[in-house]
Amino acid sequence: MKFSHRRHVRHDSGLFVRDTPMLHSRDDCEPAGPLNTLTDRLNTLLNSSGPGYILPLCPSTQYYIQAPILFFAQNQEISTIGYPYDDDRASLVVSGPVFNGTGHTTAVDGTCQNCSGVKLRNVQINGTRLGASPTSGGANIEMGGSNSDQLIEYVHSFDPRSWSCLHIAEGALSCNNVTVQHNDIGPCGSDLFQQWADGISVSCQNSLVRNNTVNNPTDGGIVLFGSPGTLVENNTIYVENNTLLGGINMVDYLPWSGNYTDTVVRNNTIAGGFATDQPVGGEKDGENNEDVIIKYV
Protein backbone atom coordinates (compact mmCIF):
# COMPACT_ATOMS: atom_id res chain seq x y z
CA MET A 1 0.00 0.00 0.00
CA LYS A 2 1.29 3.45 -0.85
CA PHE A 3 1.68 6.12 1.82
CA SER A 4 0.28 9.59 1.16
CA HIS A 5 2.53 12.49 1.97
CA ARG A 6 1.38 15.28 4.25
CA ARG A 7 0.05 18.36 2.51
CA HIS A 8 2.17 21.47 2.87
CA VAL A 9 1.49 25.14 2.34
CA ARG A 10 3.18 27.02 -0.49
CA HIS A 11 4.94 29.47 1.82
CA ASP A 12 5.54 30.27 5.46
CA SER A 13 2.67 32.04 7.21
CA GLY A 14 1.72 33.12 10.66
CA LEU A 15 -0.13 29.87 11.20
CA PHE A 16 2.04 27.39 9.34
CA VAL A 17 5.70 26.85 8.61
CA ARG A 18 6.25 25.08 5.33
CA ASP A 19 7.39 21.50 5.90
CA THR A 20 9.85 19.59 3.76
CA PRO A 21 8.12 17.09 1.45
CA MET A 22 11.14 14.73 1.46
CA LEU A 23 10.50 14.10 5.18
CA HIS A 24 7.25 12.33 4.30
CA SER A 25 6.50 9.37 2.08
CA ARG A 26 5.49 10.32 -1.45
CA ASP A 27 2.30 9.15 -3.12
CA ASP A 28 3.71 9.06 -6.67
CA CYS A 29 6.34 6.33 -6.12
CA GLU A 30 6.75 3.08 -4.25
CA PRO A 31 8.18 3.48 -0.73
CA ALA A 32 11.26 1.62 0.42
CA GLY A 33 9.62 0.65 3.68
CA PRO A 34 8.65 -1.44 5.42
CA LEU A 35 11.84 -3.31 4.61
CA ASN A 36 10.57 -6.78 5.46
CA THR A 37 7.96 -6.63 2.65
CA LEU A 38 9.91 -4.57 0.12
CA THR A 39 11.11 -7.27 -2.29
CA ASP A 40 7.75 -9.05 -2.36
CA ARG A 41 5.87 -5.78 -2.83
CA LEU A 42 7.95 -4.69 -5.82
CA ASN A 43 7.71 -8.10 -7.45
CA THR A 44 3.96 -8.33 -6.82
CA LEU A 45 3.44 -4.99 -8.55
CA LEU A 46 5.27 -6.26 -11.63
CA ASN A 47 3.65 -9.69 -11.80
CA SER A 48 0.13 -8.44 -11.18
CA SER A 49 0.03 -5.23 -13.27
CA GLY A 50 0.42 -6.59 -16.80
CA PRO A 51 2.17 -5.31 -19.93
CA GLY A 52 3.29 -1.68 -20.04
CA TYR A 53 3.32 -1.19 -16.26
CA ILE A 54 5.90 1.31 -14.94
CA LEU A 55 7.29 0.58 -11.48
CA PRO A 56 8.00 4.08 -10.12
CA LEU A 57 10.88 4.35 -7.66
CA CYS A 58 11.44 7.37 -5.44
CA PRO A 59 14.37 9.72 -6.06
CA SER A 60 17.31 9.66 -3.63
CA THR A 61 15.98 6.48 -2.04
CA GLN A 62 17.75 3.20 -1.33
CA TYR A 63 15.79 -0.03 -1.76
CA TYR A 64 17.43 -2.88 0.16
CA ILE A 65 16.20 -5.93 -1.74
CA GLN A 66 16.60 -9.53 -0.60
CA ALA A 67 16.13 -11.19 -4.03
CA PRO A 68 16.03 -10.12 -7.70
CA ILE A 69 13.30 -7.79 -8.92
CA LEU A 70 11.72 -9.65 -11.84
CA PHE A 71 10.16 -8.15 -14.94
CA PHE A 72 7.03 -10.15 -15.75
CA ALA A 73 5.38 -8.86 -18.93
CA GLN A 74 6.14 -7.06 -22.17
CA ASN A 75 6.98 -3.36 -22.19
CA GLN A 76 7.20 -3.02 -18.43
CA GLU A 77 9.58 -0.42 -17.02
CA ILE A 78 11.52 0.12 -13.81
CA SER A 79 12.65 3.73 -13.37
CA THR A 80 13.03 6.64 -10.98
CA ILE A 81 10.23 9.16 -11.29
CA GLY A 82 11.36 12.32 -13.05
CA TYR A 83 14.15 10.35 -14.79
CA PRO A 84 17.12 11.98 -12.99
CA TYR A 85 20.64 11.32 -14.30
CA ASP A 86 22.73 11.70 -11.14
CA ASP A 87 22.77 10.54 -7.52
CA ASP A 88 19.08 11.44 -7.30
CA ARG A 89 18.41 8.15 -9.08
CA ALA A 90 16.85 5.51 -6.85
CA SER A 91 19.25 2.76 -5.74
CA LEU A 92 18.45 -0.93 -5.73
CA VAL A 93 20.86 -2.39 -3.16
CA VAL A 94 21.66 -6.11 -3.34
CA SER A 95 21.16 -7.21 0.26
CA GLY A 96 20.13 -10.87 0.20
CA PRO A 97 22.09 -13.54 2.05
CA VAL A 98 25.34 -15.12 0.86
CA PHE A 99 26.68 -18.38 2.26
CA ASN A 100 29.65 -20.48 1.20
CA GLY A 101 30.14 -18.62 -2.08
CA THR A 102 26.52 -18.68 -3.27
CA GLY A 103 23.56 -16.40 -2.72
CA HIS A 104 21.94 -13.19 -3.88
CA THR A 105 23.83 -11.48 -6.73
CA THR A 106 21.26 -9.99 -9.13
CA ALA A 107 19.19 -6.85 -8.54
CA VAL A 108 17.05 -6.82 -11.71
CA ASP A 109 16.20 -9.71 -14.05
CA GLY A 110 14.57 -9.09 -17.43
CA THR A 111 15.00 -12.55 -18.99
CA CYS A 112 11.46 -13.89 -18.56
CA GLN A 113 9.69 -15.53 -21.50
CA ASN A 114 7.47 -12.48 -22.02
CA CYS A 115 10.03 -9.74 -21.41
CA SER A 116 10.31 -8.19 -24.87
CA GLY A 117 10.33 -4.41 -24.77
CA VAL A 118 11.09 -4.06 -21.06
CA LYS A 119 13.06 -1.01 -19.93
CA LEU A 120 15.44 -0.33 -17.06
CA ARG A 121 15.98 3.42 -16.87
CA ASN A 122 17.52 6.04 -14.58
CA VAL A 123 18.29 3.88 -11.56
CA GLN A 124 21.39 2.81 -9.64
CA ILE A 125 22.35 -0.79 -8.87
CA ASN A 126 24.67 -1.35 -5.91
CA GLY A 127 25.95 -4.93 -5.82
CA THR A 128 27.51 -4.47 -2.34
CA ARG A 129 30.44 -6.84 -2.84
CA LEU A 130 32.48 -4.55 -0.59
CA GLY A 131 35.80 -6.30 -1.16
CA ALA A 132 34.53 -9.84 -0.51
CA SER A 133 35.36 -12.83 -2.68
CA PRO A 134 33.06 -13.36 -5.68
CA THR A 135 29.67 -14.98 -5.17
CA SER A 136 28.50 -17.55 -7.71
CA GLY A 137 25.48 -16.24 -9.61
CA GLY A 138 24.27 -13.72 -12.14
CA ALA A 139 25.36 -10.18 -12.88
CA ASN A 140 24.09 -7.08 -11.09
CA ILE A 141 21.65 -6.73 -14.01
CA GLU A 142 20.48 -9.69 -16.11
CA MET A 143 18.62 -8.73 -19.28
CA GLY A 144 18.00 -10.24 -22.71
CA GLY A 145 17.04 -13.89 -22.89
CA SER A 146 14.70 -14.98 -25.69
CA ASN A 147 13.35 -11.45 -26.10
CA SER A 148 13.65 -8.39 -28.33
CA ASP A 149 13.71 -4.60 -28.14
CA GLN A 150 14.78 -4.11 -24.53
CA LEU A 151 16.33 -0.85 -23.29
CA ILE A 152 18.85 -0.13 -20.53
CA GLU A 153 19.75 3.56 -20.22
CA TYR A 154 21.03 6.09 -17.68
CA VAL A 155 21.77 3.30 -15.20
CA HIS A 156 24.69 3.30 -12.76
CA SER A 157 25.67 -0.30 -11.96
CA PHE A 158 28.64 -0.97 -9.70
CA ASP A 159 30.39 -3.32 -7.26
CA PRO A 160 28.76 -6.59 -8.41
CA ARG A 161 29.01 -9.61 -6.15
CA SER A 162 29.47 -11.85 -9.17
CA TRP A 163 31.07 -11.68 -12.64
CA SER A 164 29.57 -8.61 -14.39
CA CYS A 165 27.93 -5.26 -13.77
CA LEU A 166 25.52 -5.76 -16.71
CA HIS A 167 24.81 -8.92 -18.72
CA ILE A 168 22.65 -9.21 -21.84
CA ALA A 169 22.00 -12.95 -22.18
CA GLU A 170 21.47 -14.82 -25.44
CA GLY A 171 18.47 -16.94 -24.44
CA ALA A 172 18.02 -19.73 -27.00
CA LEU A 173 20.29 -17.72 -29.34
CA SER A 174 17.21 -15.63 -30.03
CA CYS A 175 17.91 -12.46 -28.05
CA ASN A 176 17.58 -9.56 -30.49
CA ASN A 177 17.91 -5.79 -30.63
CA VAL A 178 18.75 -4.73 -27.08
CA THR A 179 19.89 -1.12 -26.63
CA VAL A 180 22.43 -0.29 -23.91
CA GLN A 181 23.10 3.45 -23.87
CA HIS A 182 24.10 6.40 -21.68
CA ASN A 183 24.97 4.20 -18.68
CA ASP A 184 27.74 4.78 -16.15
CA ILE A 185 29.17 1.42 -15.17
CA GLY A 186 31.69 0.44 -12.51
CA PRO A 187 33.78 -0.14 -10.57
CA CYS A 188 33.43 -3.87 -11.26
CA GLY A 189 35.42 -6.64 -9.58
CA SER A 190 38.82 -6.94 -7.93
CA ASP A 191 42.44 -7.11 -9.09
CA LEU A 192 42.88 -10.39 -7.24
CA PHE A 193 43.33 -13.50 -9.40
CA GLN A 194 39.99 -14.79 -10.79
CA GLN A 195 38.06 -12.24 -8.76
CA TRP A 196 37.58 -9.98 -11.76
CA ALA A 197 34.32 -8.70 -13.23
CA ASP A 198 33.19 -7.29 -16.58
CA GLY A 199 31.63 -3.90 -17.11
CA ILE A 200 29.16 -4.74 -19.89
CA SER A 201 28.77 -8.32 -21.16
CA VAL A 202 26.73 -8.76 -24.35
CA SER A 203 25.56 -12.01 -25.93
CA CYS A 204 22.61 -10.70 -27.96
CA GLN A 205 22.40 -10.30 -31.73
CA ASN A 206 21.67 -7.04 -33.56
CA SER A 207 22.14 -4.97 -30.43
CA LEU A 208 23.40 -1.44 -29.85
CA VAL A 209 25.92 -0.50 -27.16
CA ARG A 210 26.68 3.22 -27.31
CA ASN A 211 27.60 6.27 -25.26
CA ASN A 212 28.38 4.32 -22.09
CA THR A 213 31.15 5.06 -19.60
CA VAL A 214 32.82 2.08 -17.94
CA ASN A 215 35.07 2.98 -15.00
CA ASN A 216 37.46 0.55 -13.32
CA PRO A 217 36.29 -2.82 -14.63
CA THR A 218 38.79 -5.64 -14.02
CA ASP A 219 38.04 -8.43 -16.51
CA GLY A 220 36.68 -6.87 -19.73
CA GLY A 221 35.36 -3.34 -20.11
CA ILE A 222 32.89 -4.40 -22.81
CA VAL A 223 32.81 -8.09 -23.75
CA LEU A 224 31.03 -9.41 -26.84
CA PHE A 225 30.16 -13.11 -26.73
CA GLY A 226 29.57 -13.35 -30.48
CA SER A 227 26.52 -11.09 -30.68
CA PRO A 228 26.36 -11.07 -34.52
CA GLY A 229 25.11 -7.82 -36.03
CA THR A 230 25.83 -5.80 -32.88
CA LEU A 231 27.22 -2.23 -33.01
CA VAL A 232 29.50 -0.96 -30.22
CA GLU A 233 30.36 2.73 -30.59
CA ASN A 234 31.25 5.91 -28.74
CA ASN A 235 31.88 4.23 -25.39
CA THR A 236 34.60 5.25 -22.94
CA ILE A 237 36.42 2.65 -20.86
CA TYR A 238 39.05 3.72 -18.35
CA VAL A 239 40.91 2.45 -15.30
CA GLU A 240 42.31 4.61 -12.53
CA ASN A 241 43.24 2.20 -9.72
CA ASN A 242 42.56 -1.29 -11.10
CA THR A 243 44.26 -3.64 -13.52
CA LEU A 244 42.04 -4.30 -16.55
CA LEU A 245 42.55 -7.51 -18.51
CA GLY A 246 40.87 -6.26 -21.70
CA GLY A 247 39.27 -3.03 -22.91
CA ILE A 248 36.87 -4.43 -25.54
CA ASN A 249 36.98 -8.21 -25.95
CA MET A 250 35.74 -10.21 -28.95
CA VAL A 251 37.37 -13.56 -28.24
CA ASP A 252 34.76 -15.96 -26.86
CA TYR A 253 33.70 -18.90 -29.02
CA LEU A 254 30.60 -19.75 -26.98
CA PRO A 255 27.65 -19.43 -27.03
CA TRP A 256 27.44 -18.24 -30.68
CA SER A 257 30.01 -20.78 -31.96
CA GLY A 258 32.41 -17.99 -32.86
CA ASN A 259 29.84 -16.10 -34.95
CA TYR A 260 30.79 -12.40 -35.02
CA THR A 261 29.21 -11.76 -38.42
CA ASP A 262 28.51 -8.05 -38.98
CA THR A 263 29.60 -7.16 -35.44
CA VAL A 264 31.06 -3.63 -35.57
CA VAL A 265 33.22 -1.89 -32.96
CA ARG A 266 34.12 1.72 -33.76
CA ASN A 267 34.93 5.11 -32.26
CA ASN A 268 35.47 3.94 -28.68
CA THR A 269 37.99 5.36 -26.20
CA ILE A 270 40.04 3.09 -23.92
CA ALA A 271 42.41 4.68 -21.39
CA GLY A 272 44.33 3.68 -18.31
CA GLY A 273 47.66 3.46 -16.61
CA PHE A 274 47.83 7.23 -16.24
CA ALA A 275 51.17 8.42 -14.88
CA THR A 276 50.91 9.66 -11.30
CA ASP A 277 54.55 10.65 -10.74
CA GLN A 278 56.31 13.85 -11.65
CA PRO A 279 57.90 13.90 -15.13
CA VAL A 280 61.69 13.57 -15.38
CA GLY A 281 63.74 14.89 -18.28
CA GLY A 282 64.40 12.23 -20.93
CA GLU A 283 61.84 9.82 -19.44
CA LYS A 284 59.52 8.14 -21.96
CA ASP A 285 57.11 6.45 -19.53
CA GLY A 286 55.79 7.52 -16.17
CA GLU A 287 54.89 5.38 -13.16
CA ASN A 288 51.43 4.69 -11.76
CA ASN A 289 51.32 4.37 -8.00
CA GLU A 290 48.55 1.74 -8.20
CA ASP A 291 50.36 -0.31 -10.89
CA VAL A 292 47.38 0.29 -13.14
CA ILE A 293 47.60 -1.30 -16.58
CA ILE A 294 45.40 -2.53 -19.40
CA LYS A 295 46.87 -5.91 -20.27
CA TYR A 296 45.09 -6.47 -23.59
CA VAL A 297 42.98 -4.32 -25.86
C-alpha positions, 0 to 999 in steps of 0.5 A: 500500500502506498503512503500519502505524503502530508500536505504542505502550504506554499509558503511560510505564514503566521499559522504554518511553517512550510514543511519539507516534502522529502521528510514524508512518504510520497504518493507518486512512487513506491516506498522503500519501507517497510523493509521486510515486505519490500522485495515481495511488494515490488515483485507483486506490482510487476507480476500483477500489473500486466504489460506496459506497467511502470514501477516508479521508484522514489528519487534519492531512495535506497531499496534494500532488496533480498532477491532479484526484482523480476520483470514479468510482462512485455513493455514493463519499465523500472525507473526513478520518477522524473528520470534523474541522471545523477545521484538522485536516481533511486538505488536498488541495493543487493542485500540478500544472504550469501553463504559459502560462495553462493547467494543473492547477486542480481538486482534486476532480471529481465530474462522472462519468457514475455520480457520483450520491450522491457526497460530499465531506466535512470536507476542505480544498482549497488551490488555491495560486494564490498571487497569480498570474494566473488559470489556464484550467480548472475550479474548485477543486471540480467537482461536479454534472454529470448526477447527483443527490443529491450532498453537499458539507459542512464543506469549506474551499476557498480560493485557486483558480487558476481562476474559482471555489472551488466549482462545481456544474455542470449536466451536460445540464441534468439535475443535480439535488438537490445539497446544499452546506452548512456549508462555509467558502469563500474567499478566492477570486480577486484584485481585479485586472481579470478576475482575480476568482473566485466563492465558490460557483457553482451551475448545478444544479436543485432544490439546497440551499445553506445555512449556508455562510460565504464570505470574501473572494470577488471576483466573486460570493459565491454565483452562481446560473446559473439553477438552477430550484427551488434554495433558498439560505438562511442563508449569510454572505458578507463581504469584509474586504480585497477588492472584491466585484462581487456578493454573491448573483448571479442574472443569468446567462441561460446555461445554463438560458436564464434559467430561475429558476423557483422559485429562492428566496434568503432569510435570507442575510447580506452584509457588507463595506466595514467602516470601519477609521478612527476615527469623527469627529463628524458623519461619516456614512460611515467609510473602509476602508484597503483600499478594500473595497466590494461593488459590487452585491448 
